[in-house]
Every structure is written in structure tokens, then in C-alpha cells.
Amino acid sequence: MLYVVSYDIPDDGRRLAVAKTLLDYGQRVHYSVFECLMDEVLLAELVGRLEGSIEDDEDSIRIYTICARCEKETRIIGKGVVVRDPEVYIL
């Protein structure tokens, strides 16, 4: 499943920690927006890590689920591509 994760975190240290965590799960497509291809297990793992990195009363992280039909209809204006499953997996 494709997830779009965005965040608004005023503290530099927490914002950097969240960005580094998200790089483990997806690709940055904008300064505070990531696209992540994950199954439910990875999503739960990511949520747990993010919850431990923020202050609930100051920070905001939003995770949007993009269904397969919606993903196909995603439009990008300008440069960039939607994250796709790679055709080749290297183990």
C-alpha cells in the first residue's frame, strides 16, 4: 500500500529525527512529505517509531492511505514521480 506522510514539527531536533525515520521507510517528495510503500507490519513499526519521536501537544504527523485506484490517478505537475514497487529486488 502507498502512504503519504506529512509533518509539521517546529523543533529542529525532533523534525530531523522524524525525517531520518521516514527515510528508512520511504522517499522524500517534498521538504516535509514522504511517499512510503509499506505493508501493515511496516506501517505499525513506523507509527511506533514516530510516536516516540514527537511531542503530542506541539507536533503533527499525518499519514494518508492511497488506494491502488487512486495511486493510478495521481497527477504530478512539474518534476517528480510517484513511488512505485521496484521490478527487481536485491537481497
VENZIBEL-V537552 format. One line per field, one symbol per residue. phi: phi as a letter, one per 30 degrees, with the letter a starting at -180 (. if undefined). psi: psi as a letter, one per 20 degrees, with the letter a starting at -180 (. if undefined). burial: b if it has 16 or more other ideal C-beta (glycine too) atoms within 10 Angstrom, else e. Layout:
phi: ???
psi: ???
burial: ???
This chain:
phi: .cbccbbbbddeddddddddddddbabdcaebbbcbcbcdddddddedddedcbcedbcbbbbcdcddddddcdcccjdkbdebdddbccc
psi: qppppqqoohpgghggggghghhiiappirgkpqppoqahghgggggggghiirohihqpppopporgghghjppppbqrqppqpqhppp.
burial: ebbbbbbebeeeebbebbbebbeebbeebeebbbbbbbeeebbeebeeebeebbeeeebebebeebeeeeeeeeeeeeeeebbeeeeeeee
